[in-house]
């Protein structure tokens, strides 16, 4: 009986904690002010600041950021190339569903920010785009494996022409060259692009679909680490660090900042669960 008991206990235990210095964290390298790789080799932006702050709350002072593409975020986690992903990664039912139920098999800590999908256009054209219908028969750029690309495939937006590319950089360059009429993804990402570039601007009053909620992702099987990170995120949001990170990186009006701030209930409902709204 003792032997059986030991064996069962061993089977039910989680892997050793990965919350150690040097942990590989997937971040974006091509999204100014949310997550960007600078010439000095350092990743900086709102996502990076939040991830580092939450990790610091569990004793990890020296994470190792690694660049990831949107299309590779799930694969990079499954293959162990990174242990966490904090890359404007939206929490969705399919992503949180276990792989045994045909989901992606991820746990999230979050949301740490909330935003709607929107449109980025050339500044010189901004007055024309005052309604979503103005994008009918226009060429809108999105990038692979994003909730934004998936949303524009819905019947409600069938009039909008779409081009799907590999990454954000291709969309922004194409917009500025006149290849595309607009770029569509989450508004926080778009505001990050527009902040330091007077050639492009976000269409503030065009919001598409339901809100997207960003989380820090990991493969399932690490609930102990997930719960520690959730506690750290709640503590971080309870102080002034989150607001300071938002202001320093994005510099947006107070109303946008507060609409992006998650509540305790939203974090409890979405963190470390197999089904959104409860475990």
Protein Blocks (a to p, Z undefined) as FASTA:
>chain_A
ZZmmmmmmmmmpccddfbdghiacdddfkbghkaccdfkopacdjklmmmmmmmmmnopa
bdcdddddfklmmmmmmnomambdcehiacdfklmpcfklopnoiaceddfbdcdddddd
dfklmmmmmcfklmgoiacdddehifklmmmmpmklmmpccdddfblmlmmmmmmnomam
bdcddfklmmmmmmmmmkbccdfklcghjdddddddddehilmmmmmmmmmmmmmmmmmm
lmmmmmmmnopafklmmmmpccfklmmmmgopabehiZZ
